[in-house]
Amino acid sequence: ASSAKAKAIQEIGEAERKAKETVGENNRKANQTIAAWKEALEKEQAEWNAIYASYRSSSILSGEIIGVEGVPLPDGEDEDGTDGKKEMPCLTVVQYRVKVLIPEPFVWKEGDERETYVLGHMAGAKIDYIITGVDCEGQCAVASRALAMERQRWHAHRVRGVQEGDIVDCMVLAVGASHLTL
């Protein structure tokens, strides 16, 4: 009877040890999860801070194009009386969680427009842009590459003194059979 009692006490002790290990492991996992959430919140806050700074001061942000998205235009009727459900192609940039949309008319400077299909060839390219609108509820922002290019052009000419014939660094946006888009 005493060996059965000793065995039961040993099993209880083993069960307590396993329970403590489980609780310890669960606490470690919970702490890791909390740390990951905190880091995610800090990254998202930093992203929003950069977006608002660009919006307020027209500062340039950079990011990688992840694709082209068709954004529905407001409903209405076309000239021919048909349903006016059209879409505006927009470049999509996501730094962390906030989607930045760059509508096609704001991609090119005036007089330098390209065919719409060129946007599809720009995925993966690094692009500069300036935030022109913010939608906190929708977790997105609207931006303009054309404004960023104009600001860079001004800076190159007025501040850096770049002149025609000078060699400067640039970013390649798209490569086609007969054209290179910078």
C-alpha positions, 0 to 999 in steps of 0.5 A: 500500500505504501508503494502505491501511495508513493507512486501516486505522490510521484505521479501527482508531482510529475503532473504538477511539474508538467502543468508548471512547464505548460503554464510557463510555455504558454506565458512565453508564447503570450509574451512573444505574441504581445511583443509582436503586436507591439512591434506591429503597432509601432511599425503601423504608427511609423507608417501613418506618421510618414504618410501624414508628414508627406500629406502636410509638407509634400515630402517625398516617400518611396516604395515598391509597386506591388501591382495595378488595381482598378478602382471603381469610379463613381456610378453614373451614365456614360454619354451613350446612356449605358451604366457608367461603372468604369475603373481607374487603373492605379499603381498600388504601393504597400509599405507595411499595412496602408495601401497607397494608390497612385491613379494613372493620371498622377503617374506621368507628368503632363505631356509625357503620358504612356499607354495604360498597359505600361503600368502593369510592367512597373510591378516591382519597381521602386517609385517616389510619390507624394501623398495627396489624400488620406482615408483613415477609415479605409486604411489607404492613401492617394498619391502622385508620382508626377508631383514627386518628379516635379519636386525632384526636378526642381531640387536637381536644377535649383539646389544641386545645379544639375544641367543638361548633359550631366550624368545622374542616378535614376530608377528604372520603372519599366522595360519594354521591347522598344522603350525604357521608362525612367 
